[in-house]
Each structure stands twice: as C-alpha cells, then as structure tokens.
Amino acid sequence: MATLDFSDIQGFLLTSYSSHMPCANYLLLSIKDAPSCRNWLRQVSGLITTGNDRKTDFSLNIAFTASAFEKLGFTPAELETFSVAFQEGMNSPVRQQLLGDSGNNTPDNWAWGNANSPIDILLLLFANGEEELDRQLALRKKEIEASAGLTLIKSLGAGRQPDSKEHFGFLDGVGQPVIEGTGRETKQLSRTGHATVIKAGEFILGHDNEMLKPDPLPAGLGQSSFGMNGTYLVFRQLEQHVHLFWQYIDKATRNAAGESVPAEQDKLGAKMVGRWKSGAPTTNHPDSDPKVPPAVDQNNNFSFAHKDETGFGCPIGSHIRRTNPRDSMFNDPEVSLRTVRRHRIIRRGRSYGERSANVFVDDGKERGLLFICLNSNIERQFEFIQQSWANNPSFGALNNETDPVIGQRNDGNVFSMPGCPVRTRVHDLPDFVTTKGGSYFFMPGIKALQKLASGL
C-alpha cells in the first residue's frame, strides 16, 4: 500500500469538499507577465489547501496548463516530460478528434479554452456558503487585479444542490473509486455498500498504478521530480439541454392514444443513465425506482456479469455501464475488473445555472455541468473512456449507438434496451449535451508549487 504525504498533496485530489463547502467558483486566468505572476503565486501559495488541512470556511486549489509552465520558464525538454495530451491541449486537432468535439462541440465555438480565449491558470475556490464565497471571491479578484502579471478571463460559479442531483434530475457523484492509502475506504463503504479501492498511482503521480509501476514523472525548473504528488486535471464546461432530454423521452414513451406516461418517462430516463433518479442502479431495480433512504439509493455494490449480463436491467449502452463497465468487458469477469481499474477517473464536477422550473420547457437559460476529473494519465484514463467507451458506436457489440446522455451523435443514432421477446429501440437521439469550453491542467504538489512560485 502506498504511503502518501498528505502535506504535499493538494486537498482537491483527496476530497470534493461538497459535503461542507457546497458553493464554488472557478477562476480562469491568463499570464501577462511571468515575474509579476510569480509574485502573485508566492502570495496565494500559502493559502492552498493541502491533504492535511481540515478547513471549514473555504478552500483554495490551483492548476496550470502547458502554456503556463512555458511562460514560467520550463525548458522545451522539461515540457516534453509531461503527457502528450497535456502538451497539445484539449483544443488541438488530435485531441478534438479523440474526444468527439465536432459540430456544435468544436473548440471554435467554445467560450473559453480555444485559440481565441486560451487559459494558463485555474484557481478553484470553495466555501461553506454564498456569503463566504462572495467574500473570498472578492479577495481573490482584488489580488488578481493588483497583479500586473495576470488577466481574469472568466469566473465560473458552481454549486451542489441539497439533494445532490444534476440538472437532468439524477443523483450525481455515485460510484467514485477510493484512492488506496487515504483511509477513506470505510466512509465509502458505509455510503454505497461498496468501495472500489484503486492504486494511488492512478491519480497521484510518483506512486504505483494498477500496473504496479508509476506513470512518468514530469520535470520542471531543473527538478526531475517536479511532478511528484501532482495530478492531471481535466476541465470541461458541458451545457445540458434539459428540455430536449425530457421532451425526447416524453415523445418516445407516449401511449397509443398519444398521452404522456410519467412512469414510462422515468423508466426510459433511468435506462439511459443506468440509475433511477434516486441513484438506485437499474441492475438491482430493473422496473421501478425503489425511492428508499439515500444509503440504499446510492448502492454501488453490484456487478453486471453475474446479475445483468444481457443488460435487461442496465442496458449495455447506458451511461454508467459505458463509463464503468465493471466486470462485463470480457468473458472472464476478473480480467474485466482488472482492465477497467486501469481506466478509472475521480470526478469532481459541480452544476452551474438555475435548476429548471419545468424540465419540458425551454426557458432560454443556460445550465449544465462543470465537469472536472483527476487522473495520472489523460490518454489512458479520461480520453480512453471518452473515445473507446462513451463515443464508441460498437461498444459491447452494439450497432450505431453512443452514450445516450453525453455521446457524440452519428446519423440515426439509437439506444437499445434488451427485452423479452424483443428489444426496444429509440431512434434519432439529439445532442443532450454541448461542450462550451475546456482545458487540460496539471495540479502540482505543494513543494512543486512553492518551487514554481520562487522560480529557483
């Protein structure tokens, strides 16, 4: 088991802060002048929350793009020690093709993170309430404005609803892996009935991963160990078209008389996601939402191979089965589990925008998810999930199907649900999610951050 130095790990790697800090804001910055930026970094680095901290008022964390490191003095040879995906950036043609960012999702249409609005630094601010968030946000903006080295490109407010549901209406944040060595196994077990413990190196650089070897450690500022206890952070702003999602489901589930059937709406939505709105998995509850207390709603202790191999409960192409196939990838469940463990991510997303008053009506307001995930290898983890599972039209021997919730659409894209005597298929799924911005970041360890601030 890995021995982790919590004092050298940024707190965001170990916790989402969501239980005690429901309010958040993400500040996207550009570097204008490196020396002035370092002065600001020296000032803010002392406020960064570490894995040892137990703060109750606010927390602050920070991450950088490849362009930031270049501006702050990293040599070309040092930059080449970072992952290729990080070096190229999310908006590059290769990454664009891998992620399926075409059509409305093309980086040319993004509000930030493209060639017209490049980002160097991400400052993540969390607080225990709106009042504290506003106070801290004002302080951080004042510090940024006082620095001649930075420009605030965008400030993205986010939050977490009291019921922890995202805008489509489903319980969010279920099924997270546990990092080995953090001591969080018991907490996760009590919450979901199951704790998938993953090697620390899958998320924290410098430690063994699931292949029992560390991922490459990035170098910087003359230090070969600059990347120690750091991680790669993926950030994507995803607009959710809530009215399109529920209008489509309503139309697809109307009875012979053309009448809406709410129970069938809930069922099709659950089959597409793989969980009911309460968080209960359709593998365990194939026909209706049990709507039982949260400890059971969030049950994560289930497998596909032994209980739901054919997808009668949770369809093969559903969102949660694509993003975490568990033991159903191959004929041998144990081989499947070992393989899937090498492609897990830790999600840290939060919703933005007001919740819909009526999910069937377009009120003209933007809302969605500020998706953040952490991983030690962007290509093997985040990009693999996106390309090989979510956007793969032949995933699990399916035909012309992508992820029904977040997938890139093909002509005539369908979603199928196994049944007896025949399966049910719904056709021509529209885009329920549109990418509005994104970047790849590196979140350094505390010692590396101090090195970056000093420039020595």
VOGU-3710 file (C-alpha; in Angstrom, 3 decimals, decimal comma):
1> matldfsdiq> 0,000/0,000/0,000  1,225/3,483/-0,896  2,361/5,783/1,891  1,007/9,203/0,999  2,450/12,540/2,090  -0,782/14,453/2,620  1,122/17,662/3,348  2,464/17,612/-0,221  -0,858/16,792/-1,928  -3,434/19,433/-2,801
11> gflltsyssh> -6,643/18,770/-0,884  -8,825/18,696/-4,002  -7,146/15,449/-5,019  -8,481/13,776/-1,887  -11,905/15,373/-1,467  -14,513/17,255/-3,465  -15,382/19,476/-0,437  -19,029/19,045/-1,500  -20,406/17,945/1,877  -19,258/21,011/3,815
21> mpcanyllls> -18,464/23,515/1,047  -21,371/23,408/-1,420  -20,518/26,739/-3,080  -17,729/27,070/-5,640  -16,176/29,359/-8,213  -13,537/28,556/-10,810  -11,348/31,453/-11,922  -9,681/31,069/-15,327  -6,568/33,207/-15,688  -4,060/34,227/-18,341
31> ikdapscrnw> -0,437/35,140/-17,599  0,682/38,515/-18,974  3,999/38,883/-17,168  5,911/35,983/-15,600  7,785/37,858/-12,801  4,581/39,564/-11,637  2,731/36,279/-11,833  5,359/34,691/-9,573  4,800/37,451/-7,014  1,110/36,580/-7,042
41> lrqvsglitt> 1,910/32,873/-6,799  4,066/33,461/-3,721  1,145/35,287/-2,147  -1,525/32,709/-2,986  0,557/29,535/-2,478  0,349/29,934/1,306  -3,455/29,704/1,065  -3,594/26,467/-0,924  -5,443/23,703/0,898  -3,385/20,556/1,471
51> gndrktdfsl> -4,422/16,998/2,207  -3,665/17,628/5,887  -5,937/20,644/6,234  -9,392/20,384/7,787  -10,798/23,774/6,867  -14,433/24,617/7,451  -14,761/28,086/5,902  -13,107/27,983/2,475  -10,583/26,022/0,438  -8,352/27,054/-2,436
61> niaftasafe> -6,534/24,929/-5,008  -4,651/25,666/-8,215  -3,681/24,059/-11,537  -1,759/25,091/-14,672  -1,845/24,480/-18,427  1,235/23,689/-20,505  1,331/27,289/-21,758  1,592/28,496/-18,151  4,649/26,347/-17,493  6,244/27,580/-20,701
71> klgftpaele> 5,691/31,209/-19,661  7,078/30,456/-16,199  10,390/29,217/-17,521  10,122/25,491/-18,231  12,518/24,396/-20,959  11,247/22,564/-24,078  12,939/19,399/-22,792  11,105/19,697/-19,472  7,747/20,307/-21,143  8,258/17,136/-23,163
81> tfsvafqegm> 8,285/15,118/-19,930  4,570/15,908/-19,468  1,931/13,784/-21,199  1,417/14,388/-24,921  -2,255/15,217/-24,374  -1,328/17,895/-21,829  1,320/19,357/-24,112  -1,034/19,531/-27,104  -4,028/20,828/-25,176  -7,680/19,819/-25,331
91> nspvrqqllg> -8,435/22,105/-28,279  -5,750/20,628/-30,555  -6,936/18,800/-33,712  -5,796/15,388/-32,424  -7,490/15,748/-29,036  -10,567/17,203/-30,743  -10,913/14,071/-32,856  -10,291/11,732/-29,904  -12,907/13,456/-27,749  -15,528/13,826/-30,470
101> dsgnntpdnw> -15,515/17,623/-30,266  -17,074/18,272/-33,665  -20,205/20,034/-34,892  -21,636/22,216/-32,139  -18,906/20,957/-29,810  -15,983/22,177/-31,907  -13,464/24,323/-29,988  -14,131/27,186/-32,431  -17,498/27,596/-30,681  -16,183/27,442/-27,120
111> awgnanspid> -16,473/30,361/-24,723  -13,009/29,653/-23,310  -10,070/27,287/-23,742  -9,764/27,755/-27,507  -7,358/29,832/-29,597  -9,449/32,952/-29,001  -9,557/32,557/-25,235  -6,547/30,499/-24,036  -6,179/29,696/-20,345  -2,988/29,436/-18,255
121> illllfange> -4,163/29,005/-14,658  -7,210/27,536/-12,947  -7,925/28,748/-9,414  -10,518/26,615/-7,628  -12,382/28,277/-4,760  -14,832/26,517/-2,431  -16,797/27,913/0,510  -19,284/26,860/3,175  -21,917/29,346/1,964  -22,667/32,114/-0,518
131> eeldrqlalr> -21,567/34,855/1,903  -18,138/33,311/2,464  -17,769/32,538/-1,237  -18,525/36,159/-2,164  -16,044/37,392/0,432  -13,253/35,103/-0,729  -14,024/35,727/-4,384  -13,734/39,475/-3,852  -10,359/38,987/-2,138  -9,022/36,736/-4,883
141> kkeieasagl> -10,186/39,105/-7,635  -8,616/42,050/-5,837  -5,289/40,179/-5,649  -5,511/39,301/-9,336  -6,340/42,867/-10,332  -3,440/44,177/-8,231  -1,043/41,893/-10,082  0,385/43,196/-13,336  1,028/39,633/-14,376  -2,489/38,222/-14,659
151> tlikslgagr> -5,759/38,700/-16,523  -9,030/37,198/-15,323  -10,550/35,546/-18,411  -13,655/34,066/-16,849  -15,220/33,368/-13,467  -17,467/30,300/-13,394  -19,828/29,965/-10,460  -20,947/26,498/-9,446  -22,751/24,710/-6,676  -24,213/21,484/-5,433
161> qpdskehfgf> -27,937/21,113/-4,895  -29,044/19,964/-1,421  -30,362/16,746/-2,982  -27,065/16,245/-4,914  -28,907/15,855/-8,233  -27,637/17,220/-11,546  -29,858/19,150/-13,970  -31,364/16,127/-15,752  -32,628/15,135/-12,307  -30,425/12,170/-11,370
171> ldgvgqpvie> -28,369/11,711/-8,212  -24,767/12,641/-9,010  -21,413/11,557/-7,611  -22,223/7,889/-7,074  -19,682/5,159/-7,765  -16,441/7,020/-7,126  -13,280/4,941/-6,639  -11,267/5,222/-3,424  -7,550/6,046/-3,560  -5,508/3,411/-1,767
181> gtgretkqls> -3,733/4,805/1,272  -6,188/7,632/2,008  -8,137/5,753/4,682  -11,473/6,600/3,034  -12,496/3,016/2,375  -14,753/2,789/5,429  -16,555/6,033/4,633  -17,280/4,946/1,068  -18,369/1,508/2,232  -20,902/2,978/4,647
191> rtghatvika> -22,266/5,309/1,956  -22,662/2,971/-1,000  -22,203/-0,543/0,353  -19,090/-0,933/-1,755  -15,639/0,651/-2,018  -13,538/0,141/-5,146  -10,011/0,754/-3,895  -7,644/1,805/-6,697  -3,847/2,091/-6,531  -2,753/5,615/-5,607
201> gefilghdne> -0,669/5,939/-8,761  -3,784/6,025/-10,920  -4,438/9,506/-9,521  -1,310/10,693/-7,690  1,954/10,766/-9,628  5,033/9,141/-8,125  3,201/6,071/-6,827  2,463/2,642/-8,262  -0,583/2,426/-10,515  -2,745/-0,617/-11,282
211> mlkpdplpag> 0,064/-1,981/-13,473  2,334/-1,783/-10,408  4,539/0,954/-11,816  4,350/4,749/-11,619  3,334/6,838/-14,624  6,114/9,119/-15,931  7,022/11,897/-13,508  7,111/15,339/-15,179  10,178/17,534/-14,701  10,348/21,289/-14,298
221> lgqssfgmng> 12,623/24,159/-13,271  15,611/21,853/-13,070  13,842/19,283/-10,901  13,266/15,796/-12,304  10,742/15,157/-9,519  8,609/18,260/-10,156  5,512/16,121/-10,812  5,712/14,201/-7,516  2,306/14,115/-5,775  0,730/16,033/-8,639
231> tylvfrqleq> -2,063/15,012/-10,996  -3,588/15,905/-14,343  -6,900/17,755/-14,151  -9,461/17,697/-16,965  -11,967/20,558/-17,023  -14,908/20,736/-19,423  -17,920/23,035/-19,330  -20,887/20,974/-20,521  -24,205/22,685/-21,230  -27,126/20,357/-20,520
241> hvhlfwqyid> -30,190/20,721/-22,756  -32,656/19,609/-20,119  -35,793/20,363/-22,126  -34,501/18,403/-25,136  -33,713/15,403/-22,929  -37,150/15,214/-21,344  -39,080/16,250/-24,462  -37,389/13,417/-26,342  -38,164/10,928/-23,570  -41,781/12,131/-23,377
251> katrnaages> -42,287/11,678/-27,122  -40,624/8,255/-27,116  -42,808/6,906/-24,284  -46,304/8,157/-25,157  -49,033/5,534/-25,273  -51,159/4,531/-28,271  -53,509/7,442/-27,598  -50,607/9,901/-27,718  -50,749/10,602/-23,984  -47,714/11,193/-21,746
261> vpaeqdklga> -46,929/8,393/-19,288  -44,770/9,742/-16,412  -43,801/6,277/-15,134  -42,512/5,315/-18,586  -40,642/8,621/-18,845  -38,840/7,880/-15,600  -38,066/4,352/-16,735  -36,559/5,314/-20,107  -34,506/8,067/-18,471  -33,240/5,586/-15,892
271> kmvgrwksga> -32,351/3,020/-18,571  -30,369/5,647/-20,488  -28,467/6,702/-17,367  -28,307/3,270/-15,693  -29,649/4,583/-12,393  -33,003/5,876/-11,244  -33,322/9,492/-10,140  -32,752/8,373/-6,541  -29,406/6,853/-7,535  -30,628/3,261/-7,286
281> pttnhpdsdp> -28,996/1,139/-10,027  -31,314/-0,358/-12,635  -29,308/-3,588/-12,407  -30,746/-4,119/-8,915  -34,095/-2,430/-9,660  -34,927/-3,006/-13,333  -38,577/-1,929/-13,320  -39,074/0,976/-10,915  -37,301/3,369/-8,587  -37,379/1,962/-5,026
291> kvppavdqnn> -37,045/5,511/-3,633  -35,569/4,182/-0,397  -33,253/6,079/2,006  -30,068/7,554/0,490  -27,730/4,917/1,938  -29,503/2,352/-0,239  -30,355/4,712/-3,109  -26,647/5,142/-3,762  -25,888/1,423/-3,700  -22,745/0,749/-5,688
301> nfsfahkdet> -22,213/-2,873/-4,688  -23,369/-4,593/-7,863  -21,869/-6,297/-10,888  -23,037/-6,730/-14,445  -21,522/-10,108/-15,372  -23,197/-12,175/-12,659  -26,513/-10,375/-12,331  -27,171/-8,460/-15,533  -25,007/-9,904/-18,299  -27,523/-9,303/-21,090
311> gfgcpigshi> -28,468/-5,801/-19,962  -32,107/-6,467/-19,076  -31,681/-4,297/-16,005  -28,968/-1,854/-17,073  -28,709/-1,748/-20,890  -25,262/-2,406/-22,374  -25,120/1,083/-23,848  -26,317/3,033/-20,785  -24,215/5,880/-19,455  -22,938/4,246/-16,262
321> rrtnprdsmf> -22,208/0,923/-17,981  -20,149/2,634/-20,685  -18,152/4,812/-18,299  -17,525/1,948/-15,851  -18,193/-1,478/-17,412  -17,095/-3,193/-14,184  -16,846/-6,960/-14,786  -18,695/-7,071/-18,124  -15,982/-6,192/-20,657  -14,793/-9,743/-21,350
331> ndpevslrtv> -15,909/-13,337/-20,846  -13,749/-13,507/-17,719  -15,177/-11,100/-15,083  -11,903/-10,955/-13,133  -9,907/-9,967/-16,219  -12,530/-7,351/-16,966  -12,325/-5,887/-13,460  -8,533/-5,675/-13,614  -8,700/-3,994/-17,011  -11,369/-1,474/-16,045
341> rrhriirrgr> -9,397/-0,459/-12,937  -6,733/0,962/-15,280  -9,238/3,361/-16,830  -10,934/4,893/-13,790  -11,104/8,610/-13,050  -12,096/10,621/-9,987  -14,913/13,042/-10,818  -15,110/16,415/-9,108  -17,810/18,168/-11,153  -20,463/20,604/-9,990
351> sygersanvf> -23,567/22,053/-11,598  -23,938/25,608/-12,827  -27,058/27,607/-13,628  -30,541/27,534/-12,134  -32,493/24,315/-11,902  -35,328/24,083/-14,475  -38,755/25,044/-13,164  -40,284/22,755/-15,797  -37,941/20,247/-17,432  -40,136/20,006/-20,536
361> vddgkergll> -39,967/23,736/-21,292  -37,040/25,671/-22,756  -36,723/28,753/-20,564  -33,759/30,105/-22,551  -31,364/29,865/-19,593  -28,032/28,080/-19,780  -27,341/25,356/-17,248  -25,054/22,407/-17,097  -22,119/20,669/-15,511  -18,626/21,963/-14,845
371> ficlnsnier> -17,029/18,566/-15,316  -13,692/18,053/-13,587  -11,821/14,796/-13,301  -8,412/13,809/-11,931  -6,103/11,154/-13,353  -2,401/10,378/-13,693  -2,650/9,544/-17,390  -5,062/11,589/-19,514  -4,771/9,287/-22,527  -5,239/6,006/-20,640
381> qfefiqqswa> -7,974/7,266/-18,358  -10,142/10,219/-19,403  -9,564/10,064/-23,163  -9,904/6,282/-23,245  -13,289/6,458/-21,529  -14,457/9,180/-23,894  -13,245/7,590/-27,130  -13,341/3,829/-26,547  -16,422/3,633/-24,362  -18,702/6,716/-24,460
391> nnpsfgalnn> -18,363/7,578/-28,164  -17,758/4,059/-29,489  -20,741/3,143/-31,734  -19,930/-0,582/-31,453  -19,263/-0,705/-27,704  -20,313/-4,070/-26,269  -21,162/-5,380/-29,777  -23,803/-2,666/-30,228  -24,516/-1,097/-33,611  -24,577/2,656/-34,219
401> etdpvigqrn> -25,025/3,516/-30,549  -23,071/6,032/-28,490  -23,568/7,115/-24,891  -27,269/8,116/-24,781  -26,586/11,010/-22,415  -23,194/12,510/-23,345  -22,259/10,697/-26,567  -21,287/12,172/-29,918  -24,172/11,512/-32,309  -23,980/9,604/-35,564
411> dgnvfsmpgc> -26,611/9,595/-38,307  -29,676/7,825/-36,977  -28,104/7,268/-33,575  -30,164/4,842/-31,492  -30,417/3,458/-27,965  -31,499/-0,130/-27,404  -32,895/-1,914/-24,361  -32,892/-5,736/-24,271  -36,276/-7,269/-23,608  -38,369/-10,395/-23,948
421> pvrtrvhdlp> -39,454/-11,380/-26,527  -37,783/-8,468/-28,387  -35,636/-5,478/-27,564  -36,889/-1,892/-27,567  -35,063/0,770/-29,562  -35,437/4,538/-29,616  -34,083/6,395/-32,615  -32,565/9,718/-33,679  -31,256/10,888/-30,322  -30,344/14,590/-30,430
431> dfvttkggsy> -27,381/16,160/-28,626  -28,374/16,457/-24,987  -25,014/17,996/-24,015  -22,845/20,641/-25,729  -19,232/21,399/-24,828  -18,795/25,117/-24,106  -15,135/25,170/-23,055  -12,312/23,078/-21,729  -8,614/22,649/-20,991  -6,110/20,153/-19,665
441> ffmpgikalq> -4,340/21,244/-16,471  -1,629/19,949/-14,178  -2,211/20,260/-10,421  1,236/20,180/-8,770  2,131/19,012/-5,307  2,728/21,670/-2,636  6,547/21,503/-2,838  6,425/21,841/-6,625  4,037/24,777/-6,286  6,451/26,524/-3,920
451> klasgl> 9,256/25,868/-6,394  7,129/27,352/-9,161  6,388/30,435/-7,092  10,033/31,039/-6,219  11,356/30,276/-9,677  14,574/28,982/-8,118
//
